[in-house]
Amino acid sequence: MYQITEFPSTKHYFTHDVWLDENRFYFMGFHPDNKISREKIQNQNRNDSFYPEIHMQWYLYDLKDQSSTQITDLPHMQKFSLCLSKDKKLATFTAKNIIYLAKIAKDGEFVDCQKIVKFGGNVKLTDIPSFSLDSKYLYFIVGDKDCTFTELLRLNLKKKSLKALHRPPKKFWICHTLCNPEKPHTLTIARIKIKKPWKFKECKHRIWLIKDESLHDYDMRVKTYPLTIRKGLGKKSKHGGLFASGKVGWKANKVDIQSLYKNHFRERITHESWFWDGQNILFVSRPDKLKILNIKTKKDTTVAEGAAFWHAGASFQGDKIIADTGVSEKFRDGLWLIHLNSAKEKNHIHQRIQKVCKTTLNPNYQEAHPHPSFSPDGKLVLFNSIISGDTYIHSVRIR
């Protein structure tokens, strides 16, 4: 285990693929010359990912050269907003309520940056966007600061058109937009219940699968960028919908949405992510399990248990899982490696679990946001740790 970044990083979110290749990856961090106080950063509230940050920028790290290169230089950069297309030719990120689209050059620099969506009023991007498999569409969720609504939108990057695909029932919130890495126009979202603004509780049906069959349906045509999105204007908006160039963006026919999993008694589901084969979903089943869900059969298999798992991710090869732990009565600090060996028997998986390393100095509490992630070759794991005195990105070799 060793520290990678030479200056502190934000609590990085590795759900999406941030690797440019086997030796380079993107991360968000702030340079020590920045005058923003560490105390302010450490005391940010739980929902700071919803608000833009002045002090953060995106960097590219090269494992061979052991060097970081600053990629962006924009004010009010929003955390957790970077998304790369599967072919690694496009990137999108958010700064000052504007979603930017950029081409990725061979050296990893972002070039030909365009403003593609501008948010107005109190409407914000609430989660990381996700490119469709063919890189022609961008899916993302917007909501408001008062936590009264969320809506899933699709942006046609060529035609410059925007379409609203799904809005959950009242008092529900959606997040975690994840496009299937192998099936075009298929994605998952998570649904949770709003108790009060920024206080949520789990639903019986958290994981939802969406098949977007509306690609040739009505779109809101927008001649020029950026799109300005704001809350509906009273009586003009029957659904309290979103506006782009004055037109209501709500027409959700030809969109198939279905629940994939119903929680068991006292089970809490979190942090779902795709296996790279596009057939299975990995998720945390609290208080102490990791499960794999087959989207075709809707059958789940427990692959690990006994620790307060918090975040988990599968290797690109699909043969390993790496997981961290969070605050719980079953807290067991560390990164946990699960080896998967698919047996010939249907829906039967053998596993071998081992502790890789520790992530915090406190034996009773998780002080960092590890969020581990495999490198493309499956030999290296990135994670956040506070062991070095501040939040830095660390790595550990997997044997």
C-alpha positions in Angstrom: 0.0 0.0 0.0 1.3 3.4 -0.9 0.1 7.0 -1.2 -0.3 8.1 -4.8 -1.4 11.8 -4.9 1.1 14.4 -3.7 -1.7 16.7 -2.5 -5.0 16.0 -0.9 -8.0 14.8 -2.9 -11.6 15.1 -2.4 -13.6 12.1 -1.2 -13.4 10.6 -4.6 -16.3 8.6 -6.1 -15.1 5.6 -8.1 -18.5 4.2 -9.2 -17.8 5.2 -12.8 -14.8 4.3 -14.8 -12.1 7.0 -14.3 -9.3 5.1 -16.0 -8.0 6.5 -19.3 -5.8 3.4 -19.7 -4.0 0.9 -17.5 -1.5 3.6 -16.3 -3.6 6.8 -16.1 -6.7 7.9 -14.3 -8.5 11.1 -13.4 -9.2 12.3 -9.9 -10.5 15.5 -8.2 -8.2 17.3 -5.8 -7.0 20.6 -4.5 -3.5 22.0 -4.7 -1.8 22.9 -1.4 -1.3 26.5 -2.7 -5.1 26.8 -2.5 -6.1 29.2 0.2 -9.4 27.4 1.1 -9.0 26.3 4.7 -8.8 22.5 5.5 -11.2 23.1 8.3 -13.9 24.3 5.9 -13.3 21.2 3.7 -13.4 18.8 6.6 -16.6 20.4 8.0 -18.6 20.2 4.7 -22.0 18.8 5.4 -23.2 15.4 4.3 -24.7 16.6 1.0 -21.8 18.7 -0.2 -21.7 16.7 -3.5 -24.9 18.5 -4.5 -23.2 21.9 -4.4 -20.4 23.2 -6.6 -17.0 23.5 -5.0 -14.6 26.5 -5.6 -11.4 24.8 -4.6 -11.5 21.5 -6.6 -10.2 20.7 -10.1 -9.8 17.6 -12.1 -6.3 16.1 -12.5 -4.8 13.2 -14.5 -2.4 10.9 -12.7 0.2 8.8 -14.5 1.4 5.8 -12.6 4.6 5.4 -14.7 5.8 9.0 -14.2 4.2 9.3 -10.7 3.0 12.7 -11.7 -0.3 14.7 -11.7 -1.4 17.1 -14.5 -4.2 19.6 -13.9 -6.8 19.1 -16.6 -9.5 21.7 -15.7 -9.3 25.3 -14.5 -12.9 26.4 -13.9 -14.5 28.0 -10.8 -17.2 26.2 -8.8 -16.2 22.7 -10.0 -18.8 20.1 -8.8 -17.7 16.9 -7.1 -18.6 13.5 -8.5 -19.5 14.9 -11.9 -16.8 13.4 -14.2 -18.0 10.7 -16.6 -16.0 9.1 -19.5 -17.5 7.4 -22.5 -16.6 3.7 -22.9 -14.4 4.4 -25.9 -12.5 7.1 -23.8 -13.0 9.7 -26.5 -15.5 11.9 -24.6 -15.7 13.3 -21.1 -18.3 15.3 -19.2 -18.0 17.3 -16.0 -19.9 20.1 -14.2 -18.8 23.5 -13.1 -20.9 26.5 -11.9 -24.2 24.8 -12.8 -23.0 24.0 -16.4 -22.4 20.6 -17.8 -19.4 20.6 -20.1 -18.6 18.1 -22.9 -15.0 17.6 -24.0 -13.0 15.5 -26.3 -10.1 13.5 -24.8 -6.8 14.0 -26.5 -4.1 11.2 -26.6 -2.2 12.9 -23.8 -5.4 12.8 -21.7 -6.1 16.6 -21.9 -9.7 17.8 -22.4 -10.0 19.7 -25.7 -12.9 21.3 -27.6 -14.9 21.9 -24.4 -18.5 22.8 -25.0 -21.2 24.0 -22.6 -24.0 21.6 -23.2 -26.5 22.2 -20.3 -26.9 25.1 -18.1 -29.0 24.9 -14.9 -31.2 27.8 -13.7 -32.9 28.6 -10.5 -32.4 26.1 -7.7 -32.3 23.1 -10.1 -29.0 21.2 -10.0 -27.3 18.1 -11.3 -27.8 15.6 -8.5 -25.5 12.7 -9.5 -22.8 11.6 -12.0 -24.1 11.6 -15.6 -23.7 8.4 -17.7 -22.9 8.0 -21.4 -24.9 5.5 -23.5 -22.8 2.7 -24.9 -22.6 4.3 -28.3 -21.6 7.7 -26.8 -24.5 9.4 -28.6 -26.6 10.2 -25.5 -26.0 11.5 -22.0 -28.3 10.4 -19.2 -28.4 12.4 -16.0 -30.7 13.3 -13.1 -31.7 16.8 -12.0 -33.4 17.9 -8.8 -33.8 20.9 -6.6 -32.1 22.0 -3.4 -35.4 21.7 -1.5 -35.6 18.0 -2.3 -39.1 18.3 -3.8 -38.5 16.5 -7.1 -36.0 14.6 -9.3 -36.2 13.8 -13.0 -34.2 11.6 -15.3 -33.2 13.3 -18.6 -31.6 12.2 -21.8 -29.5 14.5 -24.0 -28.9 13.8 -27.6 -25.4 15.0 -28.2 -25.7 15.3 -31.9 -29.2 16.7 -32.4 -28.9 19.0 -29.4 -32.2 17.8 -28.0 -33.3 17.0 -24.5 -36.0 14.6 -23.3 -37.4 13.8 -19.9 -37.7 10.0 -19.3 -38.8 9.4 -15.8 -40.0 11.2 -12.7 -40.7 9.2 -9.6 -43.9 9.5 -7.5 -44.1 12.3 -5.0 -41.9 11.9 -1.9 -39.4 9.7 -3.8 -35.9 10.6 -5.0 -33.9 9.0 -7.7 -30.1 8.9 -8.1 -27.2 6.7 -9.3 -27.6 6.8 -13.1 -25.6 3.8 -14.5 -25.8 2.9 -18.1 -25.3 -0.8 -18.9 -21.7 -1.3 -20.2 -22.7 -3.8 -22.9 -26.4 -3.1 -23.7 -27.3 0.2 -25.4 -30.0 2.4 -24.0 -30.4 0.3 -20.9 -29.6 1.7 -17.5 -30.3 1.5 -13.8 -31.4 4.1 -11.3 -31.9 3.9 -7.5 -35.1 5.1 -5.8 -35.2 6.2 -2.2 -37.8 7.8 0.0 -37.7 11.4 1.2 -38.4 11.8 4.9 -37.6 15.5 4.8 -35.1 17.6 2.8 -31.8 15.6 2.6 -33.1 13.0 5.0 -33.8 9.7 3.2 -34.8 6.2 4.0 -34.7 3.0 2.0 -37.5 1.7 -0.2 -38.6 -1.9 -0.6 -37.7 -1.5 -4.3 -34.5 0.4 -4.7 -32.9 -0.9 -7.9 -34.8 -0.1 -11.1 -34.0 -1.1 -14.7 -34.9 1.3 -17.5 -35.0 0.4 -21.2 -35.1 3.6 -23.2 -37.2 2.8 -26.3 -38.1 6.4 -27.1 -35.1 7.4 -29.1 -37.2 8.2 -32.2 -40.0 9.8 -30.2 -40.6 13.5 -29.6 -37.6 15.5 -28.5 -37.3 19.1 -27.4 -35.2 20.6 -30.2 -32.7 23.3 -29.0 -30.9 25.3 -31.7 -28.2 26.7 -29.5 -26.3 25.7 -26.3 -26.5 25.9 -23.4 -29.8 24.5 -22.5 -31.3 26.4 -19.6 -33.2 24.2 -17.2 -35.3 25.6 -14.4 -38.4 24.6 -12.4 -41.8 24.7 -14.0 -43.6 28.1 -14.0 -46.7 27.4 -11.9 -49.8 26.8 -14.1 -47.9 26.6 -17.3 -46.3 23.3 -16.1 -48.9 20.6 -15.4 -46.3 18.2 -14.1 -44.1 20.9 -12.4 -41.7 19.8 -15.1 -38.5 21.2 -16.5 -38.2 23.8 -19.2 -35.7 23.9 -22.1 -36.1 26.8 -24.5 -39.6 27.4 -23.2 -40.9 23.9 -23.9 -42.1 21.5 -21.2 -39.7 18.5 -21.1 -42.1 15.8 -20.0 -43.1 13.0 -22.3 -42.2 9.6 -21.0 -43.9 7.1 -23.2 -41.9 4.2 -24.7 -39.8 4.0 -21.6 -39.9 0.7 -19.9 -39.1 0.8 -16.2 -39.2 -2.1 -13.8 -38.1 -3.0 -10.3 -35.3 -5.5 -10.3 -35.2 -6.4 -6.6 -37.4 -6.3 -3.5 -35.7 -5.9 -0.2 -35.8 -8.7 2.3 -36.9 -8.1 5.9 -34.7 -5.4 7.5 -32.4 -5.4 4.5 -31.0 -2.1 3.3 -29.7 -1.9 -0.2 -27.0 0.6 -1.3 -24.2 1.2 -3.8 -25.3 -0.8 -6.8 -22.9 -1.0 -9.8 -22.7 -3.0 -13.0 -20.4 -6.0 -13.7 -18.7 -5.2 -17.0 -20.5 -8.1 -18.7 -23.7 -6.1 -18.5 -25.5 -9.2 -17.1 -25.1 -8.7 -13.4 -25.3 -6.0 -10.8 -23.3 -5.9 -7.6 -24.8 -4.3 -4.5 -24.3 -3.9 -0.8 -26.9 -5.6 1.4 -26.7 -4.1 4.8 -26.0 -4.8 7.5 -23.3 -7.2 6.4 -23.6 -8.8 3.0 -22.5 -8.3 -0.6 -24.8 -9.7 -3.3 -24.9 -10.2 -7.1 -28.1 -9.8 -9.0 -28.7 -11.3 -12.4 -30.9 -8.8 -14.4 -32.5 -11.5 -16.5 -33.5 -14.0 -13.8 -33.7 -11.4 -11.0 -32.1 -13.9 -8.7 -29.6 -12.7 -6.1 -26.5 -14.6 -4.8 -24.7 -13.7 -1.6 -20.9 -13.6 -2.2 -19.6 -12.2 1.1 -20.9 -11.5 4.6 -19.7 -10.7 8.1 -18.5 -7.1 7.8 -20.3 -3.7 7.5 -19.7 -3.4 3.8 -20.1 0.2 2.4 -18.9 0.4 -1.2 -17.9 -2.4 -3.6 -16.7 -2.7 -7.2 -16.0 -5.6 -9.6 -12.9 -6.0 -11.6 -13.1 -5.4 -15.4 -12.5 -9.2 -15.8 -15.4 -10.0 -13.5 -13.4 -12.4 -11.4 -12.8 -10.3 -8.3 -14.7 -7.8 -6.0 -13.1 -5.2 -3.8 -15.1 -3.7 -0.9 -14.6 -1.3 2.0 -16.4 -1.0 5.3 -18.4 1.8 6.9 -19.7 2.8 10.3 -21.7 0.0 12.0 -21.8 -2.3 15.0 -20.1 -4.8 12.7 -17.4 -2.4 11.5 -14.2 -4.2 10.6 -11.8 -1.8 9.0 -10.1 -2.7 5.8 -10.3 -3.4 2.1 -11.8 -6.9 1.5 -11.0 -8.9 -1.6 -13.5 -11.5 -2.8 -12.3 -14.0 -5.5 -15.2 -15.2 -7.6 -15.1 -18.6 -9.4 -18.2 -19.4 -11.3 -19.1 -23.1 -10.9 -20.9 -25.1 -13.6 -24.0 -25.3 -11.5 -26.4 -22.5 -12.3 -26.5 -19.5 -9.9 -23.8 -21.1 -7.7 -20.6 -19.1 -6.8 -17.6 -20.1 -4.7 -15.7 -17.3 -3.1 -12.6 -16.7 -1.1 -12.4 -13.6 1.1 -9.2 -11.9 2.4 -8.3 -8.6 4.0 -6.0 -6.6 1.8 -5.1 -3.6 4.0 -6.5 -1.1 6.5 -8.0 2.2 5.5 -8.2 4.2 8.7 -6.2 4.7 11.9 -9.4 4.5 14.0 -10.3 0.9 14.8 -13.9 1.8 15.6 -14.8 4.4 13.0 -14.3 4.9 9.2 -12.8 8.4 8.9 -12.3 8.4 5.1 -14.5 7.5 2.1 -12.4 4.7 0.7 -14.6 3.8 -2.3 -12.2 1.3 -3.8 -11.8 0.7 -7.6 -9.9 -1.8 -9.7 -7.4 -0.8 -12.5 -8.3 -2.1 -16.0 -5.9 -5.0 -15.6 -7.3 -6.0 -12.2 -3.8 -5.8 -10.5 -4.2 -2.5 -8.7 -6.8 -1.0 -6.4 -7.3 2.7 -5.8 -9.0 4.0 -2.7 -9.2 7.1 -0.5 -7.5 7.0 3.0 -6.8 9.3 5.8 -3.9 7.2 7.1 -1.3 9.8 5.8 -3.0 12.6 7.9 -5.3 14.0 5.2 -7.5 12.4 2.5 -5.2 11.1 -0.2 -5.6 8.6 -2.9 -3.7 5.4 -2.1 -3.1 2.2 -4.1 -2.5 -1.4 -3.2 -1.3 -4.3 -5.5 -3.5 -7.3 -5.8 -1.7 -10.7 -6.0 
